[in-house]
């Protein structure tokens, strides 16, 4: 078991050093960071534009949920196979293909004539993002074989997502107000071209033995898709409807089939022995809950600010600035705290800060000043920013180099599932409550309870997170 969870740093460095030297670590990091920026941007930039898209295309709450979850659902469902694909064909090759597909899908989103086409294009975007995410982290692992420098690089890589998180709501609101919602997708094109230009200077990545798990992939897609459909449509039309009940039963059956395939398959896309490590298991649930709280919160408060308080798309986007402005700085501080005290300290602190923010938001009412709402959202953003870099570095340090793509895919899958499920569940709570504010408060309370539980789980980890044998 320990051989699965540990590898020789010296051996990994020896294997990766020539490639890092030829490619230039700065170029590798720049290419990986830009892709992570695009992936994170598209998860949030659409949120502030939802009311305008709904009016333009004539869709209600369930349509708005699918515009968000169409991206994150496929992203999550394909992530594990994408990790194996990244290992199999090489991180650079997989990353380049994902970038091209992402740019084409973004153009299709911007040109979509109706809701069906837009959701379909968002599905393709999610598939491309699923390929890019594990490949980008594997590129960082390739470019920085030294553990200390890799931890610093991961923190900088995370800044790409942090800047996107900060820019997403504001940029989405500004573009929607100035030139229309379609430009929130067209803006991806120049950044994608720049990332491709940098990637052209990165050497071909080595190909590692990895088999695609067709049965596991199909059952994962069916399970996640049926669950999301059941929750969204149940919240919109009622959970007692036969189609909703059937979809939830299909989700449960597919999930059981997926776990069986992973346990018995010769080449599972999710190696279950990884979860014998508390670091891997806890990292997954923490990542799930962080994204559920954050992305679910952004979804709800985007609607609150515009539909309940009458703010424009630009004004609503500006309200998110206090929450996101310090994220990049806190990302870097997290890496320093982890170096001094071990990753467990910033992880627990971040989850508790996020919990405090969610509980404070329970007091938001129909007449709370909008800038007070903006201030109350700050701890939610800072909590995630404090946790994620330490969480990511801890996970990658706990697995061998040849499992970097798979491990990063597991974490990214858990986080994306958290965001998708939160949008579905919170939307259902909004639709089922007597008032918008009641649904909003139940959503914040549910997210806070989840973060308290995952913070407790984090305390069970070894101080430096290098393996269960150190616990």
TORVOZA-976047 format. One line per field, with one value per residue (C-alpha): residue number from 1; residue in three letters; x, y, z. Coordinates in Angstrom, 1 decimal. Last residue first. Layout:
resi = NUM | ...
resn = ALA | ...
u = X | ...
v = Y | ...
w = Z | ...
This chain:
resi = 471 | 470 | 469 | 468 | 467 | 466 | 465 | 464 | 463 | 462 | 461 | 460 | 459 | 458 | 457 | 456 | 455 | 454 | 453 | 452 | 451 | 450 | 449 | 448 | 447 | 446 | 445 | 444 | 443 | 442 | 441 | 440 | 439 | 438 | 437 | 436 | 435 | 434 | 433 | 432 | 431 | 430 | 429 | 428 | 427 | 426 | 425 | 424 | 423 | 422 | 421 | 420 | 419 | 418 | 417 | 416 | 415 | 414 | 413 | 412 | 411 | 410 | 409 | 408 | 407 | 406 | 405 | 404 | 403 | 402 | 401 | 400 | 399 | 398 | 397 | 396 | 395 | 394 | 393 | 392 | 391 | 390 | 389 | 388 | 387 | 386 | 385 | 384 | 383 | 382 | 381 | 380 | 379 | 378 | 377 | 376 | 375 | 374 | 373 | 372 | 371 | 370 | 369 | 368 | 367 | 366 | 365 | 364 | 363 | 362 | 361 | 360 | 359 | 358 | 357 | 356 | 355 | 354 | 353 | 352 | 351 | 350 | 349 | 348 | 347 | 346 | 345 | 344 | 343 | 342 | 341 | 340 | 339 | 338 | 337 | 336 | 335 | 334 | 333 | 332 | 331 | 330 | 329 | 328 | 327 | 326 | 325 | 324 | 323 | 322 | 321 | 320 | 319 | 318 | 317 | 316 | 315 | 314 | 313 | 312 | 311 | 310 | 309 | 308 | 307 | 306 | 305 | 304 | 303 | 302 | 301 | 300 | 299 | 298 | 297 | 296 | 295 | 294 | 293 | 292 | 291 | 290 | 289 | 288 | 287 | 286 | 285 | 284 | 283 | 282 | 281 | 280 | 279 | 278 | 277 | 276 | 275 | 274 | 273 | 272 | 271 | 270 | 269 | 268 | 267 | 266 | 265 | 264 | 263 | 262 | 261 | 260 | 259 | 258 | 257 | 256 | 255 | 254 | 253 | 252 | 251 | 250 | 249 | 248 | 247 | 246 | 245 | 244 | 243 | 242 | 241 | 240 | 239 | 238 | 237 | 236 | 235 | 234 | 233 | 232 | 231 | 230 | 229 | 228 | 227 | 226 | 225 | 224 | 223 | 222 | 221 | 220 | 219 | 218 | 217 | 216 | 215 | 214 | 213 | 212 | 211 | 210 | 209 | 208 | 207 | 206 | 205 | 204 | 203 | 202 | 201 | 200 | 199 | 198 | 197 | 196 | 195 | 194 | 193 | 192 | 191 | 190 | 189 | 188 | 187 | 186 | 185 | 184 | 183 | 182 | 181 | 180 | 179 | 178 | 177 | 176 | 175 | 174 | 173 | 172 | 171 | 170 | 169 | 168 | 167 | 166 | 165 | 164 | 163 | 162 | 161 | 160 | 159 | 158 | 157 | 156 | 155 | 154 | 153 | 152 | 151 | 150 | 149 | 148 | 147 | 146 | 145 | 144 | 143 | 142 | 141 | 140 | 139 | 138 | 137 | 136 | 135 | 134 | 133 | 132 | 131 | 130 | 129 | 128 | 127 | 126 | 125 | 124 | 123 | 122 | 121 | 120 | 119 | 118 | 117 | 116 | 115 | 114 | 113 | 112 | 111 | 110 | 109 | 108 | 107 | 106 | 105 | 104 | 103 | 102 | 101 | 100 | 99 | 98 | 97 | 96 | 95 | 94 | 93 | 92 | 91 | 90 | 89 | 88 | 87 | 86 | 85 | 84 | 83 | 82 | 81 | 80 | 79 | 78 | 77 | 76 | 75 | 74 | 73 | 72 | 71 | 70 | 69 | 68 | 67 | 66 | 65 | 64 | 63 | 62 | 61 | 60 | 59 | 58 | 57 | 56 | 55 | 54 | 53 | 52 | 51 | 50 | 49 | 48 | 47 | 46 | 45 | 44 | 43 | 42 | 41 | 40 | 39 | 38 | 37 | 36 | 35 | 34 | 33 | 32 | 31 | 30 | 29 | 28 | 27 | 26 | 25 | 24 | 23 | 22 | 21 | 20 | 19 | 18 | 17 | 16 | 15 | 14 | 13 | 12 | 11 | 10 | 9 | 8 | 7 | 6 | 5 | 4 | 3 | 2 | 1
resn = UNK | UNK | UNK | UNK | UNK | UNK | UNK | UNK | UNK | UNK | UNK | UNK | UNK | UNK | UNK | UNK | UNK | UNK | UNK | UNK | UNK | UNK | UNK | UNK | UNK | UNK | UNK | UNK | UNK | UNK | UNK | UNK | UNK | UNK | UNK | UNK | UNK | UNK | UNK | UNK | UNK | UNK | UNK | UNK | UNK | UNK | UNK | UNK | UNK | UNK | UNK | UNK | UNK | UNK | UNK | UNK | UNK | UNK | UNK | UNK | UNK | UNK | UNK | UNK | UNK | UNK | UNK | UNK | UNK | UNK | UNK | UNK | UNK | UNK | UNK | UNK | UNK | UNK | UNK | UNK | UNK | UNK | UNK | UNK | UNK | UNK | UNK | UNK | UNK | UNK | UNK | UNK | UNK | UNK | UNK | UNK | UNK | UNK | UNK | UNK | UNK | UNK | UNK | UNK | UNK | UNK | UNK | UNK | UNK | UNK | UNK | UNK | UNK | UNK | UNK | UNK | UNK | UNK | UNK | UNK | UNK | UNK | UNK | UNK | UNK | UNK | UNK | UNK | UNK | UNK | UNK | UNK | UNK | UNK | UNK | UNK | UNK | UNK | UNK | UNK | UNK | UNK | UNK | UNK | UNK | UNK | UNK | UNK | UNK | UNK | UNK | UNK | UNK | UNK | UNK | UNK | UNK | UNK | UNK | UNK | UNK | UNK | UNK | UNK | UNK | UNK | UNK | UNK | UNK | UNK | UNK | UNK | UNK | UNK | UNK | UNK | UNK | UNK | UNK | UNK | UNK | UNK | UNK | UNK | UNK | UNK | UNK | UNK | UNK | UNK | UNK | UNK | UNK | UNK | UNK | UNK | UNK | UNK | UNK | UNK | UNK | UNK | UNK | UNK | UNK | UNK | UNK | UNK | UNK | UNK | UNK | UNK | UNK | UNK | UNK | UNK | UNK | UNK | UNK | UNK | UNK | UNK | UNK | UNK | UNK | UNK | UNK | UNK | UNK | UNK | UNK | UNK | UNK | UNK | UNK | UNK | UNK | UNK | UNK | UNK | UNK | UNK | UNK | UNK | UNK | UNK | UNK | UNK | UNK | UNK | UNK | UNK | UNK | UNK | UNK | UNK | UNK | UNK | UNK | UNK | UNK | UNK | UNK | UNK | UNK | UNK | UNK | UNK | UNK | UNK | UNK | UNK | UNK | UNK | UNK | UNK | UNK | UNK | UNK | UNK | UNK | UNK | UNK | UNK | UNK | UNK | UNK | UNK | UNK | UNK | UNK | UNK | UNK | UNK | UNK | UNK | UNK | UNK | UNK | UNK | UNK | UNK | UNK | UNK | UNK | UNK | UNK | UNK | UNK | UNK | UNK | UNK | UNK | UNK | UNK | UNK | UNK | UNK | UNK | UNK | UNK | UNK | UNK | UNK | UNK | UNK | UNK | UNK | UNK | UNK | UNK | UNK | UNK | UNK | UNK | UNK | UNK | UNK | UNK | UNK | UNK | UNK | UNK | UNK | UNK | UNK | UNK | UNK | UNK | UNK | UNK | UNK | UNK | UNK | UNK | UNK | UNK | UNK | UNK | UNK | UNK | UNK | UNK | UNK | UNK | UNK | UNK | UNK | UNK | UNK | UNK | UNK | UNK | UNK | UNK | UNK | UNK | UNK | UNK | UNK | UNK | UNK | UNK | UNK | UNK | UNK | UNK | UNK | UNK | UNK | UNK | UNK | UNK | UNK | UNK | UNK | UNK | UNK | UNK | UNK | UNK | UNK | UNK | UNK | UNK | UNK | UNK | UNK | UNK | UNK | UNK | UNK | UNK | UNK | UNK | UNK | UNK | UNK | UNK | UNK | UNK | UNK | UNK | UNK | UNK | UNK | UNK | UNK | UNK | UNK | UNK | UNK | UNK | UNK | UNK | UNK | UNK | UNK | UNK | UNK | UNK | UNK | UNK | UNK | UNK | UNK | UNK | UNK | UNK | UNK | UNK | UNK | UNK | UNK | UNK | UNK | UNK | UNK | UNK | UNK | UNK | UNK | UNK | UNK | UNK | UNK | UNK | UNK | UNK | UNK | UNK
u = -0.2 | 3.3 | 2.4 | -0.7 | 1.3 | 2.9 | 0.2 | 2.5 | 0.4 | -1.0 | -4.8 | -7.5 | -8.0 | -9.1 | -12.1 | -13.2 | -12.9 | -14.9 | -17.8 | -17.8 | -17.7 | -20.8 | -22.8 | -21.9 | -23.1 | -26.5 | -27.0 | -26.2 | -28.7 | -31.4 | -30.9 | -31.2 | -34.4 | -36.0 | -34.8 | -36.3 | -39.7 | -42.0 | -39.2 | -39.3 | -37.7 | -35.0 | -34.3 | -34.2 | -31.7 | -29.6 | -29.6 | -28.8 | -26.2 | -24.7 | -24.6 | -22.7 | -20.2 | -19.5 | -19.2 | -16.6 | -14.6 | -14.6 | -13.6 | -10.8 | -9.5 | -9.7 | -8.2 | -5.2 | -4.7 | -5.0 | -2.5 | -0.1 | -0.2 | 3.2 | 4.8 | 3.7 | 0.9 | 0.9 | 2.9 | 0.3 | -2.5 | -0.7 | 0.1 | -3.6 | -4.9 | -2.3 | -3.2 | -7.0 | -7.5 | -6.6 | -8.3 | -11.4 | -11.7 | -10.9 | -13.9 | -16.4 | -14.9 | -15.6 | -19.3 | -20.3 | -18.6 | -20.7 | -23.9 | -22.9 | -22.3 | -25.9 | -27.4 | -29.7 | -33.3 | -34.7 | -32.6 | -29.1 | -28.7 | -27.9 | -25.0 | -23.1 | -23.3 | -21.8 | -18.9 | -18.2 | -18.1 | -15.6 | -13.3 | -13.6 | -12.7 | -9.7 | -8.4 | -8.6 | -6.8 | -4.3 | -3.2 | -3.3 | -0.8 | 2.2 | 3.1 | 5.8 | 5.6 | 1.8 | 1.7 | 3.9 | 1.7 | -1.5 | 0.0 | 0.3 | -3.3 | -4.2 | -2.7 | -4.6 | -7.9 | -7.6 | -9.9 | -12.4 | -14.9 | -14.5 | -15.0 | -18.2 | -20.5 | -19.0 | -20.5 | -24.0 | -23.5 | -22.5 | -25.4 | -27.8 | -29.1 | -32.8 | -32.5 | -34.4 | -33.7 | -30.3 | -28.6 | -30.4 | -29.7 | -26.0 | -26.2 | -27.5 | -25.1 | -22.1 | -23.1 | -23.4 | -20.0 | -18.4 | -20.1 | -20.3 | -16.8 | -15.4 | -17.5 | -16.2 | -12.6 | -12.9 | -14.5 | -11.7 | -8.8 | -10.2 | -10.0 | -6.6 | -4.9 | -6.7 | -4.9 | -7.0 | -8.7 | -5.9 | -6.7 | -10.0 | -8.1 | -10.6 | -10.2 | -10.3 | -8.0 | -8.7 | -12.2 | -13.5 | -13.5 | -13.9 | -16.6 | -18.5 | -18.2 | -19.6 | -22.4 | -23.5 | -23.4 | -25.4 | -28.1 | -28.3 | -28.5 | -31.1 | -33.2 | -32.9 | -33.9 | -36.9 | -38.2 | -37.9 | -39.7 | -42.5 | -43.1 | -42.9 | -39.9 | -41.8 | -41.6 | -38.7 | -36.9 | -37.5 | -36.2 | -33.0 | -32.5 | -33.4 | -31.4 | -28.3 | -28.7 | -29.3 | -26.3 | -24.0 | -24.9 | -25.1 | -21.7 | -20.1 | -21.7 | -20.2 | -16.8 | -16.5 | -17.6 | -15.1 | -12.1 | -9.3 | -5.9 | -2.8 | 0.9 | 2.8 | 3.6 | 6.3 | 5.5 | 6.5 | 8.6 | 7.0 | 7.6 | 4.3 | 2.5 | 3.3 | 1.6 | -1.4 | -1.8 | -1.8 | -4.5 | -6.7 | -6.4 | -7.5 | -10.5 | -11.9 | -13.4 | -15.9 | -17.7 | -18.6 | -19.1 | -22.5 | -23.9 | -24.2 | -21.8 | -21.6 | -23.9 | -23.1 | -19.4 | -19.2 | -21.2 | -19.2 | -15.9 | -17.0 | -18.3 | -15.2 | -12.4 | -11.9 | -12.5 | -10.3 | -7.6 | -7.9 | -7.8 | -4.5 | -3.4 | -3.6 | -0.8 | 1.3 | 0.6 | 1.3 | 4.6 | 5.5 | 4.7 | 6.7 | 9.7 | 9.7 | 9.1 | 11.8 | 10.5 | 9.0 | 8.3 | 6.8 | 4.7 | 3.5 | 2.6 | 0.7 | -1.3 | -2.2 | -3.0 | -5.4 | -7.4 | -7.2 | -9.0 | -11.9 | -12.0 | -12.5 | -15.5 | -16.9 | -16.7 | -18.5 | -21.3 | -21.5 | -21.9 | -24.9 | -26.4 | -26.1 | -27.6 | -30.6 | -31.1 | -31.3 | -29.4 | -25.9 | -23.2 | -21.3 | -21.6 | -20.3 | -17.2 | -16.6 | -16.9 | -14.2 | -11.9 | -12.4 | -11.7 | -8.4 | -7.4 | -8.3 | -6.1 | -3.2 | -3.6 | -3.7 | -0.5 | 1.3 | 0.2 | 1.2 | -0.9 | -1.5 | -1.0 | -3.3 | -5.8 | -5.8 | -6.6 | -9.2 | -10.9 | -11.2 | -12.3 | -15.1 | -18.0 | -16.7 | -16.3 | -19.5 | -21.4 | -19.6 | -20.5 | -24.1 | -24.4 | -24.2 | -26.4 | -28.5 | -29.3 | -30.4 | -32.8 | -34.2 | -34.8 | -36.7 | -35.9 | -36.7 | -33.5 | -32.8 | -34.5 | -32.7 | -29.4 | -29.9 | -30.7 | -27.8 | -25.1 | -23.8 | -23.2 | -21.7 | -18.3 | -18.1 | -17.3 | -16.0 | -13.3 | -12.1 | -11.4 | -9.9 | -7.5 | -6.5 | -5.5 | -3.5 | -1.7 | -0.6 | 0.9 | 2.6 | 3.9 | 5.5 | 7.0 | 8.5 | 9.8 | 11.8 | 11.0 | 14.5 | 15.3 | 12.0 | 12.3 | 15.8 | 14.7 | 11.6 | 13.2 | 15.9 | 13.4 | 11.0 | 13.9 | 15.0 | 11.5 | 11.1 | 7.5 | 4.8 | 1.1 | 1.2 | 4.4 | 2.7 | 0.0
v = 10.1 | 9.7 | 6.3 | 7.8 | 9.8 | 13.2 | 15.4 | 17.6 | 17.6 | 14.1 | 14.3 | 13.9 | 17.6 | 17.8 | 15.7 | 18.3 | 21.0 | 18.8 | 18.6 | 22.4 | 23.0 | 20.9 | 22.7 | 26.0 | 24.9 | 23.7 | 26.9 | 29.0 | 27.1 | 27.3 | 31.0 | 31.4 | 29.4 | 31.6 | 34.7 | 33.7 | 33.2 | 30.2 | 27.8 | 25.1 | 27.1 | 28.5 | 25.1 | 23.5 | 26.2 | 25.5 | 21.7 | 22.0 | 24.8 | 22.9 | 19.6 | 21.3 | 23.1 | 20.0 | 17.8 | 20.3 | 20.1 | 16.3 | 16.0 | 18.4 | 16.4 | 13.1 | 14.6 | 15.9 | 12.4 | 10.8 | 13.2 | 13.0 | 9.2 | 8.7 | 11.1 | 9.1 | 10.3 | 12.1 | 15.2 | 15.8 | 15.8 | 18.1 | 20.6 | 20.7 | 21.2 | 23.8 | 25.8 | 25.3 | 26.3 | 29.9 | 30.9 | 29.0 | 30.7 | 34.1 | 33.8 | 32.9 | 35.5 | 38.3 | 37.5 | 39.7 | 42.7 | 42.4 | 42.1 | 45.2 | 46.9 | 45.9 | 47.5 | 44.9 | 45.7 | 42.3 | 40.5 | 39.2 | 37.7 | 34.2 | 35.7 | 35.8 | 32.0 | 31.7 | 34.0 | 32.1 | 28.8 | 30.2 | 31.3 | 27.8 | 26.2 | 28.5 | 27.9 | 24.1 | 24.2 | 26.8 | 24.6 | 21.2 | 22.3 | 22.2 | 25.0 | 27.0 | 25.7 | 25.5 | 29.1 | 30.2 | 28.4 | 29.9 | 33.4 | 32.9 | 32.0 | 34.8 | 37.4 | 35.9 | 35.9 | 39.5 | 41.1 | 38.2 | 38.8 | 42.6 | 42.5 | 40.5 | 43.6 | 44.9 | 42.0 | 42.9 | 46.5 | 45.4 | 43.0 | 45.7 | 45.7 | 45.3 | 44.0 | 40.7 | 39.8 | 41.3 | 41.1 | 37.9 | 36.2 | 36.8 | 36.0 | 32.5 | 31.5 | 33.0 | 31.1 | 27.8 | 28.4 | 29.0 | 26.6 | 23.7 | 24.4 | 24.2 | 21.2 | 19.1 | 20.1 | 19.1 | 15.8 | 15.0 | 16.1 | 14.0 | 10.8 | 11.6 | 12.5 | 9.6 | 7.2 | 4.1 | 6.3 | 5.6 | 1.9 | 2.8 | 3.5 | 5.7 | 5.1 | 1.4 | -0.9 | -4.5 | -3.7 | -5.3 | -2.4 | 0.4 | -1.5 | -2.1 | 1.6 | 2.6 | 0.1 | 1.4 | 5.0 | 3.9 | 2.4 | 5.4 | 7.8 | 5.7 | 5.7 | 9.5 | 9.8 | 7.5 | 9.7 | 12.8 | 11.2 | 9.9 | 13.4 | 13.3 | 15.5 | 18.5 | 20.6 | 23.0 | 21.5 | 18.0 | 19.2 | 20.4 | 17.5 | 14.8 | 16.2 | 16.6 | 13.0 | 11.6 | 13.4 | 12.4 | 8.8 | 8.5 | 10.2 | 8.0 | 4.8 | 5.6 | 6.4 | 3.3 | 1.1 | 2.7 | 2.6 | 4.1 | 2.4 | 4.2 | 3.6 | 6.9 | 9.0 | 11.6 | 15.2 | 16.9 | 20.0 | 23.3 | 26.2 | 25.6 | 25.7 | 29.4 | 30.1 | 27.9 | 29.8 | 33.1 | 31.8 | 30.7 | 34.1 | 35.7 | 33.4 | 33.3 | 36.8 | 35.5 | 33.7 | 36.6 | 38.5 | 36.8 | 38.5 | 41.9 | 44.8 | 47.1 | 45.6 | 42.0 | 42.8 | 44.7 | 42.1 | 39.1 | 41.0 | 41.8 | 38.3 | 36.6 | 38.9 | 37.8 | 34.1 | 34.4 | 36.0 | 33.2 | 30.5 | 31.9 | 32.4 | 28.7 | 28.3 | 30.6 | 28.4 | 25.3 | 26.9 | 27.5 | 23.9 | 22.7 | 24.7 | 22.9 | 19.5 | 19.8 | 18.3 | 21.6 | 21.6 | 18.1 | 18.5 | 21.9 | 20.1 | 17.4 | 20.2 | 21.5 | 18.1 | 17.4 | 20.6 | 20.7 | 17.5 | 18.3 | 21.8 | 20.4 | 18.3 | 21.3 | 23.5 | 20.7 | 20.7 | 24.5 | 24.2 | 21.9 | 24.3 | 27.2 | 25.2 | 24.2 | 27.7 | 29.4 | 31.1 | 30.2 | 32.5 | 33.2 | 29.6 | 28.4 | 30.7 | 29.2 | 25.7 | 26.4 | 27.9 | 25.0 | 22.5 | 24.1 | 24.3 | 20.7 | 19.5 | 21.5 | 20.1 | 16.5 | 16.9 | 18.7 | 16.2 | 13.1 | 10.7 | 8.1 | 10.3 | 13.0 | 10.4 | 8.9 | 12.3 | 12.9 | 9.6 | 11.0 | 14.4 | 13.3 | 13.5 | 16.6 | 18.8 | 17.3 | 18.4 | 21.8 | 23.1 | 21.9 | 22.8 | 26.6 | 26.8 | 24.0 | 26.1 | 29.0 | 26.7 | 25.3 | 28.8 | 30.1 | 30.4 | 33.0 | 33.2 | 36.9 | 37.2 | 34.1 | 35.3 | 38.7 | 37.0 | 34.6 | 37.2 | 37.3 | 33.5 | 33.3 | 34.7 | 32.1 | 28.6 | 30.2 | 32.1 | 29.0 | 27.1 | 30.1 | 30.9 | 27.2 | 27.4 | 30.5 | 29.0 | 25.9 | 27.9 | 30.3 | 27.5 | 25.7 | 29.0 | 29.8 | 26.2 | 26.3 | 23.5 | 22.1 | 22.3 | 20.9 | 18.0 | 17.2 | 17.4 | 15.1 | 11.7 | 12.6 | 14.6 | 11.6 | 9.3 | 11.7 | 12.2 | 8.4 | 7.4 | 7.1 | 6.3 | 3.1 | 1.9 | 2.4 | 0.0
w = 11.4 | 9.8 | 8.3 | 6.8 | 4.3 | 3.7 | 5.2 | 7.2 | 10.4 | 9.8 | 9.0 | 11.6 | 11.9 | 8.3 | 9.2 | 11.7 | 9.0 | 6.7 | 9.2 | 9.9 | 6.1 | 5.6 | 8.3 | 6.8 | 3.3 | 4.7 | 6.7 | 3.6 | 1.5 | 4.1 | 4.3 | 0.5 | 0.4 | 3.0 | 1.3 | -2.0 | -0.3 | 0.3 | -0.4 | -3.1 | -5.9 | -3.8 | -2.2 | -5.7 | -6.9 | -3.8 | -4.6 | -8.3 | -7.8 | -4.9 | -6.8 | -9.7 | -7.4 | -5.3 | -8.4 | -9.7 | -6.5 | -6.3 | -9.9 | -9.4 | -6.6 | -8.4 | -11.6 | -9.5 | -8.3 | -11.7 | -13.3 | -10.5 | -10.4 | -12.0 | -9.6 | -6.6 | -4.3 | -0.9 | -2.1 | -4.8 | -2.2 | 0.3 | -2.5 | -3.5 | 0.0 | 0.9 | -2.2 | -1.7 | 2.0 | 2.4 | -0.9 | 0.1 | 3.4 | 1.8 | -0.5 | 2.2 | 4.6 | 2.0 | 1.5 | 4.5 | 3.0 | -0.2 | 1.8 | 3.7 | 0.3 | -0.7 | 2.3 | 4.0 | 2.9 | 1.9 | 4.5 | 5.1 | 8.6 | 7.4 | 5.6 | 8.9 | 9.1 | 5.6 | 6.5 | 9.8 | 7.9 | 5.4 | 8.2 | 9.7 | 6.4 | 5.9 | 9.4 | 9.0 | 5.7 | 6.7 | 9.7 | 8.0 | 5.3 | 7.7 | 10.2 | 8.5 | 4.9 | 5.1 | 6.3 | 3.4 | 0.8 | 2.4 | 2.2 | -1.6 | -1.9 | 0.5 | -1.9 | -4.9 | -3.0 | -1.7 | -4.3 | -4.5 | -1.7 | -1.9 | -5.7 | -5.6 | -5.3 | -8.5 | -10.5 | -9.1 | -10.2 | -13.7 | -14.1 | -12.9 | -9.3 | -8.6 | -5.1 | -5.4 | -9.0 | -9.5 | -6.1 | -5.1 | -8.4 | -8.2 | -4.5 | -5.2 | -7.9 | -6.0 | -2.9 | -4.7 | -6.3 | -2.9 | -0.6 | -3.0 | -4.1 | -0.6 | 0.2 | -2.7 | -2.1 | 1.6 | 0.7 | -1.8 | 0.4 | 3.2 | 1.1 | -0.5 | 2.8 | 4.7 | 2.4 | 1.8 | -0.8 | -3.3 | -3.1 | -5.0 | -8.3 | -10.1 | -13.8 | -13.2 | -15.2 | -14.4 | -13.2 | -10.0 | -7.5 | -10.0 | -11.9 | -8.7 | -7.7 | -11.1 | -11.0 | -7.6 | -9.0 | -12.0 | -9.8 | -7.6 | -10.5 | -12.3 | -9.1 | -9.0 | -12.7 | -12.1 | -9.2 | -11.3 | -14.3 | -12.0 | -10.5 | -6.7 | -6.5 | -7.7 | -10.9 | -10.4 | -7.4 | -8.8 | -12.2 | -10.8 | -8.3 | -10.7 | -13.6 | -11.4 | -10.2 | -13.7 | -15.1 | -12.3 | -12.4 | -16.2 | -16.7 | -14.0 | -15.5 | -18.9 | -17.6 | -15.4 | -18.2 | -20.6 | -18.3 | -20.3 | -19.7 | -18.5 | -19.1 | -19.2 | -22.2 | -21.7 | -22.4 | -25.7 | -25.1 | -24.1 | -26.5 | -28.4 | -25.1 | -24.8 | -28.2 | -27.2 | -23.9 | -25.9 | -28.3 | -25.4 | -23.8 | -27.0 | -27.5 | -24.0 | -24.3 | -26.9 | -24.1 | -21.9 | -25.2 | -25.7 | -22.6 | -24.3 | -25.2 | -22.2 | -19.5 | -20.3 | -20.7 | -17.4 | -15.4 | -16.7 | -16.1 | -12.6 | -11.8 | -13.4 | -12.5 | -8.9 | -9.6 | -12.7 | -10.6 | -8.1 | -10.8 | -12.1 | -8.6 | -8.1 | -10.6 | -8.4 | -5.3 | -7.4 | -8.4 | -4.8 | -3.9 | -6.9 | -5.8 | -2.5 | -4.1 | -6.8 | -10.0 | -11.2 | -15.0 | -15.1 | -11.9 | -13.3 | -16.6 | -14.6 | -13.0 | -16.5 | -17.8 | -14.8 | -15.7 | -19.5 | -20.3 | -18.0 | -19.4 | -22.9 | -21.7 | -19.8 | -22.9 | -24.9 | -22.3 | -22.5 | -26.3 | -25.7 | -23.1 | -25.6 | -28.5 | -26.4 | -25.0 | -28.3 | -31.1 | -29.8 | -31.3 | -28.0 | -26.9 | -30.3 | -29.9 | -26.4 | -27.8 | -30.4 | -27.7 | -25.4 | -28.2 | -29.0 | -25.3 | -24.7 | -27.6 | -26.3 | -22.8 | -23.9 | -26.0 | -23.2 | -20.5 | -22.5 | -24.4 | -21.6 | -18.5 | -19.8 | -21.0 | -17.5 | -16.0 | -18.6 | -17.7 | -14.1 | -15.3 | -17.6 | -15.1 | -13.3 | -16.4 | -17.8 | -14.8 | -14.4 | -17.8 | -18.1 | -14.4 | -15.0 | -18.1 | -16.6 | -13.5 | -15.6 | -17.6 | -14.3 | -13.0 | -16.1 | -19.8 | -22.5 | -24.5 | -24.0 | -20.6 | -19.2 | -20.6 | -19.0 | -15.6 | -15.9 | -16.7 | -13.2 | -13.2 | -16.7 | -15.6 | -12.8 | -14.1 | -17.3 | -15.4 | -13.6 | -16.8 | -18.5 | -15.6 | -15.3 | -19.0 | -18.4 | -15.4 | -17.3 | -20.1 | -17.8 | -15.6 | -18.5 | -19.8 | -16.4 | -16.0 | -19.2 | -21.6 | -22.0 | -18.3 | -17.2 | -19.6 | -18.4 | -14.7 | -14.9 | -14.6 | -12.1 | -10.0 | -9.9 | -8.9 | -6.2 | -4.9 | -4.5 | -4.6 | -2.0 | -2.0 | -4.1 | -2.5 | 0.9 | 0.0
